[in-house]
Amino acid sequence: MQQIIAYLEKNSKNLKPLSGSKGSAGFDILAAENKIILPGETVLISTDLKIAIPNGYEIQIRPRSGLSLKTSLRIPNSPGTIDSDYRDEIKIICQNANRFDDWQNDLLLKPSLATKLSSMKQINYFEYLIENKFNIEIRNFIDLNSEQKLDLDNLIKDEFICNQLKSKTIFLDEEDLPYGSIKIKAGERFAQMIFARYFTPDFKLIDDVSQIGENRGGGFGSTGKN
């Protein structure tokens, strides 16, 4: 097994990547802060990690398999790349793939969830937006196509949108967080990093790349399903 030297800058929380076993390719990354990710929200999570690695290598940021299986936490740009000449803090893009109305699907799959929901506060989408001073992305609540735009300041003037929002229910926990929110605690392992070697090409312009090597053609499943 080839080893490289990775220089890790000291930090106040003494955080460093952790290896699960001798054969682990990835090193777990710990959160440097508490973070709440609302349904549909994408955030940056601090790690307090600053690392210098040799030229010709990259750090790949990937999700942890257990969290991907058991929760809706996603790293949308996985594998993210940390270049060898990057020296600032590594921050991880994390996304909550839950929706505000996922409680309906979850209830169908797990009827016992009704007991938990019955103990939670219920408000409609419009009330939630008002209480949070419209600081929540409106597309998390209603169905708008990519070309539609909505000025939240004028939201209450749109009767159709208001009725949409008022017809849907949000369940809030004891911290007034919507059902489906993800809580990341400082010190929690929430992602992993892989150290990988890469190659840089010397691009040569030619007239027809199909004349180089073998051209099998096709693509997008053209080789068959079996």
PyMOL commands that set and color helices and strands:
alter all, ss='L'
color gray80, all
select helices_A, chain A and resi 65-70+102-109+113-118+125-131+138-140+152-157+159-166+209-211
alter helices_A, ss='H'
color red, helices_A
select strands_A, chain A and resi 7-8+18-19+27-30+35-37+42-46+51-52+57-62+73-74+80-82+91-96+121-124+169-172+182-184+189-197
alter strands_A, ss='S'
color yellow, strands_A
deselect
rebuild
show_as cartoon
